[in-house]
Structures are given as C-alpha cells and as structure tokens.
Amino acid sequence: MKRFITMSALSLLLTGVAALSVVCLFAGHAFAQHPATFAGRWTGYWQNSNGERGDDTLELTEDADGHLTGTWTGNVPVSGRRTDERTAELHGRTDTRAYRIVVTAHRDELVLKYTARRLDSSGEYEGESRLTRSH
C-alpha cells in the first residue's frame, strides 16, 4: 500500500511538472517579442542640441535580410540595417551634413537618436526624433 501511494504521488508530481512545462511554453510564446516593423511612413517631430525643432518624416522599406532604405525628413536619403529585433542603424548624407542614426522601436513609436556632422563647416550636433506610424 505504501509503495502504491509513493508511485501515485510520483505520477501526480510528474504530471504536474509536465502540465506546468506546457503552460510555460505557451506563455513564453504568447509574450515573446516579435521583430518591430520599421517599413512604412512615420511622422512626428525632431529637436536637436542647437535648440532647433520641427516636423519630421521617415519613409522606410525593409528587405528580408533586414536592410533598410528610405528618405528621412523629406530630403535625406538613408540606408542601413536592423541590428536586433527593436533597433536599426541608418546613415544618411546631404551636401552639407552626414548623419548617423540609431532607430529604436517602442510599441507604436520610433525614436531616432542622431549625430549630424557638418560637411560645409566644422562641428557636429545631436538630436532626437519621435515618430508614429502614418495611416
């Protein structure tokens, strides 16, 4: 009788562990983060370390390998790549500026932190854009 109770308790314990494993597996899958979608048209505002600010736009396409191309703030061609599920690094250039841009997805928002190097004079400055997807 004692052996039967021990075997029943062991069987019940193993069944509970198996059930808990299945629950954790599904819960982990349900809460897993899916890669952010950078592609699309985004609008918002920018501000920089010079005290300037204004409206902003970003239009991006993304290929299957995570390469991004598009146009930022209406006239800056940008390209780069996804660095992880929520982050990308872009580079852009005009006749007067070279930009390095780190893009981070936060739910329905993109945050761009950039450094602009002046090409027509000396110096650089930093800035940030906050954008939401346009519909």
C-alpha positions as CSV (number, residue, x, y, z in Angstrom):
1,M,0.0,0.0,0.0
2,K,2.8,2.4,0.9
3,R,4.6,1.7,-2.4
4,F,1.3,2.3,-4.3
5,I,0.9,5.7,-2.6
6,T,4.5,6.6,-3.4
7,M,4.1,5.6,-7.0
8,S,0.8,7.6,-7.2
9,A,2.4,10.6,-5.7
10,L,5.4,10.4,-8.1
11,S,3.0,10.0,-11.0
12,L,1.0,13.0,-9.9
13,L,4.2,15.1,-9.5
14,L,5.4,14.2,-13.0
15,T,2.0,15.0,-14.5
16,G,2.1,18.4,-12.7
17,V,5.6,19.2,-13.9
18,A,4.6,18.2,-17.5
19,A,1.5,20.4,-17.3
20,L,3.5,23.3,-15.9
21,S,6.1,23.0,-18.7
22,V,3.3,23.2,-21.4
23,V,1.8,26.3,-19.7
24,C,5.2,28.0,-19.6
25,L,5.9,27.1,-23.2
26,F,2.7,28.7,-24.4
27,A,3.0,31.6,-22.1
28,G,6.5,32.3,-23.3
29,H,5.4,32.1,-26.9
30,A,2.5,34.5,-26.2
31,F,4.7,37.1,-24.5
32,A,7.6,36.7,-26.9
33,Q,8.5,39.9,-28.7
34,H,8.1,39.9,-32.4
35,P,10.5,42.0,-34.5
36,A,9.5,45.6,-34.9
37,T,8.3,46.6,-38.4
38,F,10.4,49.6,-39.5
39,A,8.9,49.7,-43.0
40,G,6.3,52.4,-43.7
41,R,5.7,56.1,-43.4
42,W,6.4,57.7,-40.0
43,T,5.7,61.3,-38.9
44,G,6.4,63.3,-35.8
45,Y,8.9,65.9,-34.7
46,W,12.6,66.4,-34.2
47,Q,14.7,68.5,-31.8
48,N,18.5,69.0,-31.7
49,S,21.2,70.2,-29.3
50,N,21.2,73.6,-31.0
51,G,17.7,74.3,-29.6
52,E,16.0,73.8,-33.0
53,R,12.9,71.7,-33.6
54,G,10.4,70.9,-36.3
55,D,8.2,68.4,-38.0
56,D,9.8,65.2,-39.2
57,T,9.1,62.3,-41.5
58,L,10.7,58.9,-42.2
59,E,9.8,56.6,-45.1
60,L,11.5,53.2,-45.0
61,T,11.4,49.9,-46.8
62,E,13.0,46.7,-45.4
63,D,14.1,43.6,-47.3
64,A,14.1,40.0,-45.9
65,D,17.7,40.4,-44.7
66,G,16.9,43.5,-42.6
67,H,18.4,46.0,-44.9
68,L,16.6,49.4,-44.8
69,T,16.4,52.2,-47.3
70,G,14.4,55.3,-47.5
71,T,14.1,59.1,-47.0
72,W,14.3,61.0,-43.8
73,T,13.0,64.5,-43.1
74,G,12.0,64.9,-46.8
75,N,15.4,65.1,-48.4
76,V,17.9,62.9,-46.6
77,P,18.4,59.5,-48.3
78,V,19.1,56.9,-45.6
79,S,20.2,53.3,-45.6
80,G,21.3,50.8,-43.0
81,R,20.3,47.6,-41.3
82,R,18.4,46.1,-38.4
83,T,20.8,45.4,-35.5
84,D,18.3,43.4,-33.5
85,E,14.5,42.9,-33.1
86,R,13.9,46.5,-32.0
87,T,16.9,48.5,-33.2
88,A,18.4,49.6,-36.5
89,E,21.3,51.8,-37.6
90,L,21.0,54.2,-40.5
91,H,23.4,56.5,-42.3
92,G,22.4,59.5,-44.4
93,R,24.1,62.3,-46.2
94,T,23.3,65.6,-47.9
95,D,25.7,68.1,-49.4
96,T,26.1,69.8,-46.0
97,R,25.6,67.0,-43.4
98,A,26.5,63.4,-42.7
99,Y,24.1,61.6,-40.3
100,R,24.5,58.5,-38.1
101,I,21.0,57.5,-36.8
102,V,20.1,54.8,-34.3
103,V,16.4,53.9,-34.6
104,T,14.7,52.2,-31.7
105,A,11.1,50.9,-31.8
106,H,8.9,51.4,-28.7
107,R,5.5,49.9,-29.3
108,D,3.9,52.2,-31.9
109,E,6.7,54.8,-31.9
110,L,10.1,55.1,-33.4
111,V,12.8,57.1,-31.6
112,L,15.7,58.3,-33.7
113,K,18.8,59.4,-31.9
114,Y,21.2,61.0,-34.4
115,T,24.5,62.8,-34.7
116,A,24.9,65.3,-37.6
117,R,28.4,66.2,-38.8
118,R,28.7,69.4,-40.7
119,L,30.4,69.0,-44.1
120,D,30.4,72.7,-45.1
121,S,31.9,73.9,-41.8
122,S,33.4,72.4,-38.6
123,G,31.4,70.8,-35.8
124,E,28.6,68.4,-35.1
125,Y,25.4,68.3,-33.1
126,E,23.0,65.7,-31.8
127,G,19.3,65.3,-32.0
128,E,16.3,63.1,-31.5
129,S,13.1,62.4,-33.5
130,R,9.9,60.8,-32.1
131,L,7.7,59.4,-34.8
132,T,4.5,57.4,-35.1
133,R,3.2,55.4,-38.0
134,S,1.2,57.3,-40.5
135,H,-2.0,55.8,-41.8
